[in-house]
Amino acid sequence: MRNILLVEPDYRSKFPPLGLLKIATYHKGRGDSVSFVRGKDELLRSLHWHRIYVASLFTWELPRTVKTIKYYASSVASPEHIIVGGVGATLLPDYIRKNASCSVIEGPLDKRGLLGANSPPIAEMVPDYGILDTVEYDYQPRDAYFLRITKGCIRSCKFCAVPKLESEFGYLTQVEKQVKGVNRLYGERQNLVVLDNNILAIDGIEERIADIRKMGFECGAKRNGRGRYVDFNQGLDARLISEKPDLARHLASICLSPVRLAFDFASAKMEKSYRKAIELLAGQGFHEFTNYMLFNFNDSPKDFYHRLFVNADLNRNLGVRISGFPMRFVPMSSVKRGFVSDKWRWRYLRGIQCVLLATHGLVSPNPDFIRAAFGDNYEEFLEILSMPDRYIIHREHHRNDGARSWTRSFRKLSDSGKAEFLDALEVLNRSRNKPTDIAAQPRRYKSLFEHYYPDGRVFRE
């Protein structure tokens, strides 16, 4: 029997780390003792482990992942006994190898022998949900099956990591096998979360949807008197739905809620497909939608603002509720979140972050809310994003004091003056000596700088 430690760094994570849960199943099947922890634990570090597996997620969390690897380095006999895998490790393996001594596994655990001689494909194993009870972290949803039915994607979007993470698209594992495996070991679960990247593209998708239905997730399904739901959490391809209208009817045969679609760029072709997909789904009785909205890639602030009101238009005309979920693009080669694309400004990205902080990350489907949060027109939208953080987050509180004064001063600037001022704010954001650097800026901006940095200080509220 060997002692195995599974570690998820203490970054923010909604779903449980499925890779670690499947590794737990593998090692327990061998008779090993398995422990699971989030982040750094002094007691666990003081023990000896035959192997430590460390998960990774987003590339901008790799510095935290490296610190976690180093923290547990003294807990194994040799550095190669710390094994790191996951999304971040696959996208930037050399960053980990350069900054920490460990073994790195790139790509999915879908082949034999990746964890040792004759080890089975880990990706096909039933996750060990039991280890989640050993930590206090609140993964959501707690009472759900987490499935992967397909791997990869038929698209090659330049902003997306999937082509590198899973280069081949295809069928992975039967729904029935996964659900029954969980039932046998951990009991029946209430809901079903599918983590596929583009499930609608698989040949025979109608049969896969029928499999879900047969497992007790037909439209209107209940368990213990409570409604069940199916969540295709990574989103459904609007283009495929618009091209194959019958898909909407098949999706309506299961208890799908909400419908998640991506509206990542504002081309006329994509908008047409997106609108048609919403209309087809609404015609089948779907009313709740969540749409992913990528920004800061090759779009512009104007593209983003337009997409907000495409949703508002659909909400009004179809009587549906489309909640927007904006997602800021960060290059796959970056270990920081500070990237600003050519068509954006740092202050605009910061402004959107502040709006979303106030709305808990979602954009309400109410058109009046969208106008209140983002402005009645594009010019007002840019003005809101340019405001100091606290004037955006606590809009009503500051409306009649600082925000009014800021607005008067800001509107006096010419277009070129506003551009120069926003450039200066980006420079000051990076400054370590703000009072000195503010003093070096043009005097005509002094009163405006006071709203962001009163007396040269970063305002804390």
LOFI-896810 format. One line per 10 residues: number of its first residue (from 1); their letters; for each residue x, y, z of N, C-alpha, C. Coordinates in steps of 0.05 Angstrom, whole numbers, plus 5000, padded with zeros to 4 digits. Last residue first. Layout:
<nodes>
NUM) A) X:Y:Z:X:Y:Z:X:Y:Z  ...
</nodes>
This chain:
<nodes>
461) ERFVRGDPYY) 4754:6031:4997:4728:6036:5008:4717:6009:5019  4812:6067:4982:4802:6042:4993:4774:6047:5005  4850:6095:4930:4826:6098:4948:4816:6070:4957  4917:6106:4932:4896:6088:4921:4873:6089:4940  4938:6175:4934:4935:6148:4946:4914:6132:4931  4941:6227:4919:4961:6209:4909:4959:6181:4919  4897:6253:4940:4923:6258:4952:4945:6238:4944  4860:6202:4910:4859:6226:4928:4885:6229:4943  4857:6177:4854:4879:6175:4874:4879:6200:4892  4809:6187:4828:4820:6160:4828:4840:6156:4850
451) HEFLSKYRRP) 4800:6241:4837:4778:6222:4840:4788:6193:4842  4847:6265:4823:4840:6265:4851:4817:6245:4857  4849:6265:4768:4865:6245:4782:4857:6243:4811  4817:6310:4758:4806:6284:4752:4822:6262:4767  4851:6351:4773:4825:6348:4788:4813:6320:4782  4894:6344:4735:4898:6341:4764:4872:6336:4779  4895:6352:4682:4882:6328:4691:4882:6325:4721  4924:6397:4673:4896:6399:4666:4880:6374:4675  4977:6385:4682:4962:6397:4704:4932:6397:4698  5003:6321:4660:4993:6349:4653:4974:6359:4675
441) QAAIDTPKNR) 5045:6287:4709:5024:6288:4689:5015:6317:4683  5077:6288:4753:5090:6291:4727:5070:6293:4704  5045:6276:4795:5055:6303:4793:5068:6309:4766  5039:6222:4787:5016:6239:4782:5025:6268:4779  5090:6204:4802:5082:6201:4774:5057:6218:4768  5089:6216:4857:5109:6228:4840:5101:6227:4811  5044:6185:4875:5046:6214:4879:5065:6228:4861  5059:6131:4859:5038:6146:4846:5039:6176:4851  5101:6089:4850:5104:6115:4864:5084:6135:4852  5090:6047:4819:5096:6041:4847:5099:6067:4864
431) SRNLVELADL) 5043:6041:4766:5063:6056:4780:5066:6047:4809  5003:6019:4738:5026:6003:4741:5047:6016:4759  4966:6060:4738:4958:6035:4750:4982:6017:4755  4992:6099:4708:4991:6102:4737:4982:6076:4751  4982:6079:4656:5010:6081:4666:5010:6083:4697  4927:6084:4654:4939:6058:4652:4968:6058:4662  4921:6139:4659:4911:6122:4680:4923:6094:4679  4942:6156:4610:4956:6163:4635:4947:6145:4658  4903:6139:4576:4930:6127:4573:4946:6132:4599  4863:6173:4592:4860:6144:4597:4886:6129:4594
421) FEAKGSDSLK) 4884:6222:4574:4879:6218:4602:4876:6188:4609  4885:6214:4519:4910:6219:4533:4907:6214:4563  4830:6209:4509:4848:6187:4503:4875:6190:4518  4812:6259:4525:4803:6235:4540:4822:6212:4534  4838:6290:4487:4844:6294:4515:4836:6270:4531  4812:6274:4440:4841:6268:4443:4850:6271:4472  4761:6293:4452:4765:6264:4448:4795:6257:4451  4768:6342:4507:4764:6334:4479:4768:6304:4476  4735:6349:4570:4758:6341:4554:4750:6335:4525  4688:6357:4596:4702:6380:4585:4725:6373:4567
411) RFSRTWSRAG) 4675:6309:4617:4661:6317:4593:4673:6342:4581  4705:6308:4664:4711:6289:4643:4699:6299:4616  4679:6346:4697:4707:6349:4689:4714:6332:4665  4628:6322:4703:4631:6349:4692:4659:6354:4682  4642:6273:4726:4629:6274:4700:4632:6301:4687  4662:6288:4777:4679:6274:4757:4668:6277:4729  4615:6308:4800:4638:6326:4796:4657:6314:4775  4584:6262:4801:4575:6285:4786:4598:6304:4780  4615:6229:4835:4610:6221:4807:4601:6245:4790  4614:6255:4886:4638:6253:4870:4634:6247:4841
401) DNRHHERHII) 4549:6262:4888:4572:6276:4899:4596:6273:4880  4507:6234:4867:4503:6263:4871:4527:6276:4885  4525:6180:4862:4514:6194:4839:4513:6225:4843  4545:6147:4900:4562:6169:4892:4550:6187:4870  4504:6110:4908:4516:6123:4931:4531:6149:4923  4496:6089:4857:4475:6106:4870:4486:6122:4893  4545:6060:4847:4535:6081:4830:4515:6100:4844  4590:6030:4866:4570:6041:4884:4557:6065:4870  4619:6017:4820:4609:5995:4837:4586:6005:4855  4632:6067:4798:4618:6047:4782:4604:6027:4801
391) YRDPMSLIEL) 4657:6094:4837:4634:6108:4825:4618:6088:4808  4700:6061:4849:4678:6063:4869:4654:6077:4857  4734:6067:4802:4721:6041:4810:4697:6045:4828  4721:6124:4761:4736:6111:4783:4720:6086:4792  4700:6115:4692:4697:6125:4719:4715:6111:4739  4700:6090:4643:4722:6108:4649:4722:6118:4678  4652:6065:4637:4675:6048:4641:4700:6065:4649  4619:6110:4628:4616:6094:4653:4641:6077:4658  4638:6125:4577:4640:6143:4600:4638:6128:4627  4622:6082:4546:4651:6088:4549:4656:6106:4573
381) FEEYNDGFAA) 4566:6090:4552:4579:6064:4559:4609:6069:4564  4557:6138:4527:4553:6136:4556:4566:6111:4567  4568:6122:4475:4584:6143:4487:4582:6142:4517  4527:6085:4465:4555:6076:4466:4573:6097:4479  4472:6094:4512:4484:6094:4485:4513:6088:4488  4458:6086:4564:4436:6088:4544:4447:6088:4515  4496:6040:4605:4492:6065:4591:4470:6064:4569  4504:5996:4638:4523:6001:4616:4518:6026:4600  4464:5997:4678:4491:5988:4684:4511:5996:4664  4418:6018:4652:4427:6030:4677:4456:6022:4683
371) RIFDPNPSVL) 4414:5983:4608:4419:6011:4604:4429:6025:4629  4405:5935:4635:4429:5937:4618:4435:5967:4613  4357:5946:4661:4381:5941:4677:4406:5946:4660  4323:5949:4617:4327:5973:4634:4352:5971:4651  4325:5896:4598:4337:5918:4582:4341:5944:4598  4342:5841:4636:4324:5865:4636:4337:5888:4620  4377:5801:4644:4363:5802:4618:4345:5826:4615  4439:5822:4675:4411:5817:4676:4398:5817:4648  4500:5793:4672:4486:5815:4661:4456:5808:4660  4542:5770:4727:4521:5766:4706:4509:5792:4697
361) GHTALLVCQI) 4577:5782:4768:4587:5769:4744:4567:5765:4722  4552:5812:4807:4560:5784:4813:4566:5769:4787  4547:5865:4797:4524:5848:4788:4530:5818:4792  4593:5889:4815:4568:5898:4826:4544:5880:4819  4628:5863:4781:4631:5859:4810:4605:5867:4824  4613:5884:4733:4607:5856:4738:4610:5849:4768  4634:5936:4738:4605:5932:4733:4597:5903:4741  4688:5923:4743:4674:5936:4765:4644:5933:4763  4700:5901:4693:4704:5885:4717:4688:5897:4741  4691:5946:4662:4673:5923:4659:4675:5905:4684
351) GRLYRWRWKD) 4735:5978:4680:4708:5987:4684:4687:5964:4682  4778:5948:4662:4775:5952:4690:4746:5960:4697  4770:5956:4608:4769:5929:4619:4765:5930:4649  4777:6012:4606:4752:6000:4598:4748:5972:4609  4831:6018:4622:4810:6029:4639:4782:6017:4632  4859:5993:4580:4860:5982:4606:4837:5992:4623  4821:5988:4519:4838:6003:4537:4837:5990:4565  4821:5951:4456:4811:5958:4483:4830:5976:4498  4843:5934:4410:4819:5950:4408:4808:5959:4435  4887:5901:4424:4891:5926:4409:4867:5945:4409
341) SVFGRKVSSM) 4878:5877:4493:4880:5874:4464:4882:5902:4450  4915:5868:4550:4897:5887:4537:4900:5885:4507  4928:5825:4605:4929:5829:4576:4907:5849:4567  4931:5810:4659:4932:5838:4652:4932:5845:4622  4935:5763:4685:4909:5770:4673:4908:5798:4662  4990:5718:4673:4978:5740:4687:4952:5747:4672  5013:5682:4642:5009:5673:4670:4999:5696:4687  4997:5667:4574:5001:5686:4595:4996:5674:4623  4985:5637:4530:5013:5639:4537:5018:5656:4561  4932:5643:4520:4940:5618:4531:4970:5618:4539
331) PVFRMPFGSI) 4908:5709:4538:4923:5691:4520:4932:5666:4534  4844:5720:4560:4872:5721:4569:4887:5701:4551  4782:5754:4556:4802:5737:4543:4830:5742:4555  4730:5752:4602:4753:5767:4592:4774:5749:4580  4663:5742:4593:4688:5728:4600:4711:5743:4586  4596:5753:4614:4621:5763:4600:4645:5749:4611  4540:5727:4609:4562:5720:4626:4588:5728:4612  4472:5748:4610:4498:5749:4598:4519:5742:4618  4411:5715:4607:4430:5727:4625:4458:5726:4612  4352:5720:4577:4380:5714:4570:4399:5729:4589
321) RVGLNRNLDA) 4290:5699:4578:4309:5712:4596:4337:5702:4589  4236:5716:4531:4255:5698:4544:4273:5714:4563  4202:5741:4494:4193:5736:4521:4210:5716:4536  4219:5756:4445:4212:5728:4448:4201:5722:4475  4230:5811:4448:4214:5801:4426:4204:5772:4430  4261:5818:4495:4237:5833:4491:4218:5820:4470  4305:5784:4486:4289:5782:4510:4261:5794:4506  4325:5804:4439:4314:5777:4439:4296:5774:4464  4344:5854:4458:4324:5853:4436:4310:5826:4436  4382:5839:4495:4359:5854:4504:4337:5853:4483
311) NVFLRHYFDK) 4419:5814:4460:4405:5798:4480:4380:5813:4490  4435:5859:4432:4423:5837:4417:4407:5819:4437  4457:5887:4473:4431:5896:4464:4418:5877:4444  4506:5862:4479:4489:5865:4502:4460:5871:4493  4529:5869:4429:4519:5842:4437:4501:5843:4461  4543:5923:4431:4523:5914:4412:4512:5887:4420  4584:5922:4469:4559:5937:4475:4537:5928:4456  4622:5893:4439:4612:5883:4465:4585:5896:4471  4633:5927:4396:4622:5900:4392:4609:5889:4417  4655:5970:4424:4630:5974:4410:4616:5947:4404
301) PSDNFNFLMY) 4703:5949:4444:4681:5956:4463:4654:5960:4449  4716:5894:4397:4720:5922:4407:4699:5928:4429  4751:5832:4387:4727:5849:4387:4735:5877:4395  4790:5796:4392:4791:5813:4368:4767:5830:4365  4786:5801:4458:4801:5784:4439:4805:5801:4413  4754:5826:4494:4783:5832:4496:4799:5813:4478  4705:5776:4511:4713:5803:4502:4743:5806:4507  4653:5728:4504:4682:5734:4505:4687:5763:4497  4599:5711:4535:4607:5733:4518:4637:5739:4522  4552:5660:4541:4579:5667:4545:4587:5689:4525
291) NTFEHFGQGA) 4486:5664:4565:4504:5665:4542:4531:5675:4550  4433:5626:4587:4457:5640:4596:4476:5641:4572  4362:5626:4589:4387:5623:4574:4409:5637:4589  4298:5602:4595:4321:5611:4610:4346:5605:4594  4259:5580:4561:4256:5608:4568:4281:5619:4583  4237:5533:4513:4259:5542:4531:4256:5572:4536  4198:5517:4476:4190:5521:4504:4213:5529:4523  4212:5516:4425:4208:5489:4437:4203:5492:4467  4220:5568:4413:4197:5555:4401:4191:5528:4412  4269:5576:4437:4245:5588:4449:4220:5575:4438
281) LLEIAKRYSK) 4300:5549:4398:4297:5538:4425:4273:5550:4440  4293:5584:4354:4286:5555:4352:4282:5543:4380  4314:5632:4376:4286:5630:4366:4277:5602:4365  4367:5618:4386:4350:5626:4408:4321:5624:4400  4384:5607:4333:4384:5586:4353:4366:5593:4376  4378:5658:4309:4361:5635:4300:4361:5613:4320  4417:5687:4337:4389:5695:4339:4371:5671:4331  4463:5658:4320:4456:5660:4348:4427:5667:4352  4464:5666:4265:4462:5639:4276:4453:5640:4305  4470:5722:4264:4447:5710:4251:4442:5682:4262
271) EMKASAFDFA) 4519:5729:4290:4495:5740:4302:4470:5727:4290  4553:5705:4253:4550:5693:4279:4525:5703:4293  4546:5740:4210:4540:5712:4207:4535:5699:4234  4565:5789:4230:4537:5787:4221:4528:5757:4219  4604:5782:4290:4601:5782:4261:4572:5779:4253  4619:5787:4344:4595:5801:4334:4595:5803:4304  4633:5731:4386:4642:5753:4368:4617:5763:4353  4609:5697:4423:4636:5706:4428:4646:5728:4409  4564:5672:4450:4561:5695:4431:4587:5710:4432  4543:5607:4466:4565:5626:4465:4558:5647:4443
261) LRVPSLCISA) 4493:5583:4513:4503:5587:4486:4526:5608:4487  4456:5542:4553:4480:5558:4552:4490:5559:4523  4395:5537:4583:4409:5533:4558:4432:5552:4557  4399:5517:4653:4390:5534:4631:4403:5525:4605  4367:5457:4632:4363:5484:4644:4389:5492:4659  4333:5402:4606:4356:5420:4603:4350:5448:4614  4309:5349:4611:4304:5372:4629:4328:5391:4629  4294:5331:4542:4307:5327:4568:4303:5352:4585  4270:5347:4496:4260:5322:4508:4274:5315:4534  4294:5391:4476:4270:5396:4492:4259:5370:4504
251) LHRALDPKES) 4333:5369:4444:4341:5381:4470:4317:5385:4488  4301:5356:4400:4313:5335:4416:4322:5345:4443  4288:5407:4382:4266:5389:4390:4278:5367:4408  4338:5427:4367:4322:5441:4388:4300:5423:4399  4352:5394:4325:4366:5392:4350:4351:5405:4373  4324:5410:4280:4313:5388:4296:4327:5383:4322  4355:5449:4255:4333:5457:4273:4322:5435:4290  4415:5456:4242:4399:5432:4245:4377:5437:4265  4434:5508:4242:4437:5492:4217:4420:5466:4218  4425:5525:4293:4413:5540:4271:4414:5524:4245
241) ILRADLGQNF) 4456:5488:4321:4427:5489:4326:4413:5503:4303  4507:5502:4303:4497:5475:4297:4466:5474:4301  4512:5553:4324:4513:5549:4295:4501:5522:4287  4512:5547:4379:4489:5559:4366:4489:5555:4336  4532:5495:4416:4541:5510:4392:4516:5521:4378  4529:5504:4487:4520:5490:4463:4526:5508:4439  4571:5499:4546:4556:5514:4526:4550:5496:4501  4591:5475:4589:4610:5489:4572:4597:5503:4548  4547:5450:4612:4558:5473:4625:4578:5488:4607  4489:5430:4605:4513:5428:4587:4530:5453:4593
231) DVYRGRGNRK) 4453:5404:4654:4467:5428:4648:4491:5422:4630  4390:5381:4672:4414:5375:4657:4427:5401:4650  4353:5373:4733:4362:5389:4710:4387:5377:4698  4292:5358:4769:4319:5352:4761:4327:5371:4738  4249:5378:4822:4256:5377:4794:4285:5372:4790  4231:5335:4876:4245:5359:4866:4252:5356:4837  4212:5287:4894:4194:5309:4894:4206:5335:4884  4253:5251:4885:4246:5258:4913:4229:5284:4914  4258:5278:4822:4269:5258:4841:4264:5267:4869  4231:5289:4757:4233:5295:4786:4246:5272:4800
221) AGCEFGMKRI) 4228:5316:4691:4236:5295:4710:4239:5306:4738  4216:5350:4649:4198:5349:4672:4205:5329:4693  4246:5309:4601:4234:5335:4606:4214:5333:4629  4289:5259:4632:4270:5268:4612:4258:5295:4620  4327:5233:4662:4329:5262:4658:4312:5272:4635  4336:5179:4669:4318:5193:4687:4318:5223:4685  4365:5156:4630:4377:5155:4657:4361:5171:4677  4339:5167:4583:4335:5141:4595:4346:5139:4623  4361:5218:4571:4333:5215:4578:4327:5189:4592  4413:5203:4557:4408:5221:4580:4380:5218:4590
211) DAIREEIGDI) 4401:5174:4511:4415:5161:4534:4410:5177:4559  4381:5214:4478:4363:5193:4487:4375:5178:4511  4429:5241:4468:4407:5255:4483:4387:5234:4494  4454:5202:4438:4466:5210:4464:4445:5225:4481  4420:5199:4394:4423:5175:4412:4435:5183:4439  4430:5249:4372:4403:5243:4381:4403:5219:4400  4482:5247:4356:4476:5263:4380:4448:5256:4390  4507:5221:4314:4489:5206:4331:4482:5221:4357  4570:5253:4317:4551:5237:4301:4533:5221:4320  4576:5313:4354:4582:5285:4352:4561:5271:4334
201) ALINNDLVVL) 4562:5366:4363:4576:5359:4338:4580:5329:4334  4542:5374:4413:4523:5372:4391:4536:5364:4365  4586:5380:4448:4573:5354:4446:4554:5352:4422  4637:5409:4457:4618:5413:4434:4603:5388:4429  4659:5398:4507:4665:5423:4494:4646:5430:4471  4625:5372:4566:4636:5369:4538:4640:5397:4526  4605:5364:4616:4628:5383:4613:4640:5381:4586  4542:5363:4645:4558:5352:4623:4580:5373:4616  4511:5345:4703:4527:5367:4691:4545:5354:4670  4450:5330:4731:4471:5320:4713:4485:5344:4700
191) NQREGYLRNV) 4422:5317:4798:4424:5331:4772:4447:5320:4756  4421:5279:4841:4398:5294:4833:4399:5305:4804  4445:5211:4844:4448:5240:4846:4425:5254:4833  4451:5149:4880:4439:5166:4858:4442:5195:4865  4514:5124:4904:4486:5130:4906:4477:5149:4884  4567:5110:4899:4561:5133:4915:4531:5140:4918  4571:5062:4868:4591:5068:4888:4582:5090:4908  4526:5059:4835:4536:5035:4849:4554:5042:4872  4523:5111:4813:4501:5100:4830:4511:5077:4846  4570:5113:4782:4567:5130:4805:4546:5120:4824
181) GKVQKEVQTL) 4556:5074:4744:4580:5071:4760:4579:5088:4785  4511:5096:4720:4508:5072:4736:4533:5066:4753  4536:5139:4694:4515:5144:4714:4512:5119:4732  4573:5114:4658:4582:5134:4678:4561:5137:4701  4540:5080:4627:4563:5069:4642:4572:5088:4665  4505:5117:4603:4495:5097:4622:4517:5085:4639  4540:5147:4570:4525:5160:4592:4517:5139:4613  4603:5122:4550:4574:5120:4550:4562:5134:4575  4657:5165:4529:4646:5144:4546:4615:5145:4547  4673:5192:4477:4690:5184:4499:4679:5161:4515
171) YGFESELKPV) 4678:5209:4408:4662:5198:4430:4681:5188:4452  4717:5267:4387:4705:5241:4385:4689:5233:4409  4772:5303:4361:4744:5303:4369:4732:5275:4366  4838:5316:4383:4820:5299:4368:4791:5301:4379  4864:5349:4419:4866:5355:4391:4847:5339:4373  4856:5378:4474:4845:5354:4463:4843:5357:4433  4887:5424:4482:4883:5406:4504:4873:5379:4494  4886:5450:4433:4912:5441:4444:4908:5421:4466  4832:5459:4424:4847:5445:4404:4874:5436:4414  4818:5489:4474:4810:5461:4469:4826:5447:4448
161) ACFKCSRICG) 4829:5542:4481:4850:5523:4488:4844:5494:4480  4812:5595:4436:4804:5572:4453:4827:5553:4457  4820:5635:4399:4820:5643:4427:4818:5619:4446  4813:5611:4350:4840:5619:4358:4842:5627:4388  4775:5553:4340:4775:5581:4348:4802:5589:4360  4761:5507:4310:4789:5514:4315:4791:5544:4322  4712:5456:4322:4720:5483:4315:4750:5487:4321  4700:5407:4342:4703:5409:4313:4713:5436:4304  4735:5384:4400:4716:5402:4387:4721:5403:4357  4746:5339:4457:4753:5356:4435:4731:5373:4424
151) KTIRLFYADR) 4701:5284:4472:4726:5299:4477:4731:5317:4453  4639:5267:4505:4656:5269:4482:4682:5284:4490  4622:5261:4557:4612:5242:4538:4629:5243:4512  4634:5268:4623:4646:5275:4597:4637:5254:4578  4596:5290:4680:4602:5272:4658:4618:5285:4636  4577:5289:4745:4594:5304:4726:4604:5286:4705  4516:5289:4779:4535:5273:4764:4551:5292:4746  4506:5324:4841:4504:5321:4812:4524:5301:4801  4504:5358:4890:4489:5334:4885:4484:5329:4856  4532:5407:4888:4542:5384:4904:4529:5358:4897
141) PQYDYEVTDL) 4550:5445:4830:4530:5436:4849:4540:5411:4864  4604:5467:4873:4576:5469:4864:4573:5458:4836  4642:5460:4933:4639:5456:4904:4610:5456:4896  4665:5489:4984:4638:5485:4974:4637:5483:4944  4713:5459:5027:4707:5476:5004:4680:5469:4992  4728:5424:5066:4706:5442:5072:4698:5459:5049  4742:5355:5052:4749:5383:5052:4725:5400:5056  4720:5305:5050:4743:5309:5068:4753:5337:5069  4683:5300:5011:4673:5303:5038:4695:5308:5058  4711:5287:4966:4703:5315:4969:4693:5320:4997
131) IGYDPVMEAI) 4718:5233:4964:4740:5249:4976:4732:5278:4979  4672:5212:4940:4675:5210:4969:4697:5228:4980  4674:5212:4886:4661:5234:4898:4665:5235:4928  4717:5191:4843:4712:5185:4872:4700:5210:4885  4692:5179:4777:4704:5197:4797:4698:5188:4825  4707:5121:4740:4686:5135:4755:4699:5153:4775  4750:5127:4681:4743:5117:4708:4721:5134:4721  4769:5146:4635:4745:5130:4633:4736:5120:4660  4816:5173:4646:4793:5189:4638:4767:5173:4637  4855:5134:4653:4842:5146:4677:4817:5161:4670
121) PPSNAGLLGR) 4866:5075:4623:4859:5103:4617:4843:5115:4640  4907:5038:4672:4886:5041:4652:4882:5070:4644  4976:5020:4675:4954:5036:4687:4933:5040:4665  5021:4993:4656:4995:4980:4654:4972:4995:4668  5064:5031:4694:5062:5009:4676:5034:4996:4678  5036:5098:4705:5053:5075:4712:5047:5052:4693  5002:5134:4685:5008:5135:4714:5025:5112:4723  4998:5120:4632:5006:5147:4638:5013:5150:4668  4979:5070:4614:5007:5073:4622:5016:5101:4630  4931:5086:4563:4943:5068:4583:4971:5076:4590
111) KDLPGEIVSC) 4899:5150:4559:4914:5128:4548:4925:5111:4570  4877:5196:4578:4859:5178:4563:4874:5155:4551  4884:5246:4608:4892:5219:4618:4875:5198:4605  4902:5299:4563:4883:5284:4579:4894:5256:4587  4964:5338:4569:4942:5326:4556:4924:5310:4574  5024:5322:4603:5010:5339:4584:4987:5325:4571  5050:5318:4666:5035:5303:4646:5019:5323:4629  5112:5328:4696:5089:5341:4684:5076:5322:4663  5145:5322:4758:5138:5310:4733:5113:5324:4722  5190:5373:4785:5167:5355:4786:5164:5341:4759
101) SANKRIYDPL) 5212:5433:4808:5221:5406:4802:5199:5386:4806  5194:5495:4777:5191:5476:4799:5202:5449:4789  5203:5529:4734:5200:5541:4760:5197:5521:4783  5206:5499:4688:5227:5519:4693:5226:5529:4722  5161:5468:4689:5187:5455:4691:5209:5474:4697  5121:5508:4684:5123:5492:4708:5151:5479:4711  5133:5526:4633:5133:5545:4655:5136:5530:4681  5126:5481:4601:5154:5491:4606:5155:5511:4628  5070:5475:4598:5086:5456:4614:5114:5466:4620  5021:5505:4586:5047:5517:4591:5064:5499:4608
91) LTAGVGGVII) 4978:5470:4575:4983:5494:4558:5011:5505:4562  4982:5430:4614:4982:5423:4585:4989:5446:4567  4979:5458:4661:5003:5442:4656:5005:5434:4627  4927:5480:4657:4950:5497:4657:4976:5483:4650  4896:5430:4657:4894:5450:4636:4920:5467:4635  4933:5373:4682:4911:5391:4680:4914:5411:4658  4987:5357:4729:4973:5355:4704:4950:5375:4703  5045:5334:4762:5027:5356:4757:5014:5353:4730  5071:5297:4814:5061:5295:4786:5040:5317:4782  5125:5282:4851:5104:5302:4849:5096:5303:4819
81) HEPSAVSSAY) 5165:5248:4840:5142:5236:4853:5120:5257:4857  5208:5275:4822:5191:5264:4802:5166:5250:4813  5236:5291:4870:5218:5310:4856:5200:5297:4836  5232:5241:4922:5246:5251:4898:5226:5269:4883  5203:5231:4967:5231:5223:4967:5247:5235:4944  5162:5285:4991:5166:5262:4974:5196:5256:4973  5159:5332:5018:5142:5311:5027:5145:5285:5011  5185:5376:4999:5199:5361:5019:5184:5336:5028  5146:5399:4965:5170:5386:4953:5185:5368:4973  5102:5428:4977:5101:5400:4984:5126:5385:4975
71) YKITKVTRPL) 5116:5479:4958:5108:5475:4987:5110:5446:4995  5122:5472:4904:5146:5477:4921:5140:5472:4950  5068:5468:4889:5087:5446:4884:5111:5448:4902  5050:5519:4904:5039:5495:4917:5057:5471:4914  5077:5551:4869:5082:5554:4898:5072:5530:4913  5054:5533:4821:5082:5528:4826:5089:5531:4856  5002:5552:4828:5006:5523:4826:5035:5517:4832  5010:5607:4827:5000:5595:4851:5005:5565:4852  5027:5611:4773:5045:5619:4795:5036:5608:4822  4980:5592:4746:5003:5575:4748:5024:5585:4769
61) EWTFLSAVYI) 4936:5622:4737:4938:5611:4764:4963:5594:4767  4935:5633:4684:4942:5655:4702:4943:5647:4732  4918:5585:4663:4947:5591:4661:4954:5614:4680  4872:5547:4704:4878:5569:4685:4908:5576:4685  4894:5492:4733:4870:5501:4719:4878:5523:4699  4922:5431:4759:4925:5459:4749:4900:5466:4733  4937:5387:4814:4921:5396:4792:4928:5424:4783  4985:5341:4834:4976:5369:4836:4961:5377:4811  4998:5285:4872:4988:5295:4847:4977:5323:4851  5051:5251:4901:5033:5274:4904:5025:5283:4876
51) RHWHLSRLLE) 5070:5188:4928:5064:5205:4905:5046:5228:4914  5084:5175:4979:5098:5161:4957:5093:5176:4931  5097:5221:5031:5079:5211:5010:5095:5197:4988  5103:5235:5099:5116:5225:5075:5095:5213:5056  5083:5299:5130:5082:5270:5126:5097:5261:5101  5082:5353:5130:5101:5341:5148:5102:5310:5145  5040:5366:5097:5067:5370:5087:5087:5356:5104  4997:5357:5131:5001:5339:5108:5029:5342:5096  5004:5401:5167:5006:5373:5176:5011:5354:5153  4998:5446:5133:5023:5441:5147:5026:5412:5156
41) DKGRVFSVSD) 4975:5452:5070:4967:5442:5096:4993:5433:5110  4951:5492:5017:4973:5484:5033:4964:5475:5061  4899:5469:4972:4919:5488:4981:4940:5476:4999  4858:5418:4992:4859:5442:4976:4880:5460:4988  4868:5347:4990:4870:5373:5003:4869:5395:4983  4861:5278:5003:4856:5300:4985:4856:5326:5001  4891:5213:5003:4882:5237:5017:4879:5259:4997  4891:5142:5001:4889:5167:4986:4878:5190:5003  4927:5083:5001:4914:5102:5018:4915:5130:5005  4916:5031:4952:4931:5052:4964:4914:5069:4982
31) GRGKHYTAIK) 4891:4991:4924:4895:4986:4952:4911:5008:4966  4878:5001:4873:4903:4986:4877:4908:4980:4906  4833:5031:4879:4830:5005:4867:4855:4988:4870  4856:5078:4896:4842:5062:4916:4837:5034:4906  4877:5095:4847:4895:5087:4869:4881:5071:4890  4830:5105:4816:4851:5087:4807:4868:5077:4830  4803:5143:4848:4790:5117:4842:4811:5096:4833  4840:5185:4844:4833:5173:4870:4821:5145:4866  4836:5197:4791:4861:5186:4801:4857:5173:4828  4785:5220:4792:4789:5195:4778:4815:5181:4785
21) LLGLPPFKSR) 4795:5266:4822:4775:5246:4832:4778:5220:4818  4832:5292:4790:4841:5282:4816:4821:5261:4826  4797:5305:4747:4821:5289:4742:4831:5277:4768  4758:5337:4770:4751:5310:4761:4775:5293:4757  4754:5378:4820:4775:5371:4801:4771:5342:4792  4687:5407:4823:4709:5390:4834:4729:5383:4813  4675:5476:4802:4671:5447:4800:4693:5432:4814  4697:5527:4816:4669:5520:4820:4665:5490:4822  4752:5555:4846:4744:5534:4829:4715:5527:4836  4807:5596:4858:4778:5595:4858:4769:5574:4838
11) YDPEVLLINR) 4863:5560:4886:4851:5580:4868:4821:5577:4869  4895:5527:4919:4872:5541:4930:4863:5564:4913  4908:5466:4883:4916:5492:4894:4892:5508:4901  4892:5402:4902:4883:5423:4885:4892:5450:4897  4925:5342:4909:4925:5370:4917:4913:5387:4895  4929:5279:4939:4918:5294:4916:4915:5323:4925  4975:5232:4959:4963:5257:4965:4954:5271:4940  4982:5165:4980:4978:5183:4957:4964:5208:4966  5021:5113:5001:5007:5137:5010:5006:5157:4988  5011:5044:4983:5025:5069:4982:5008:5092:4992
1) M) 5017:4976:5000:5000:5000:5000:5018:5025:5000
</nodes>
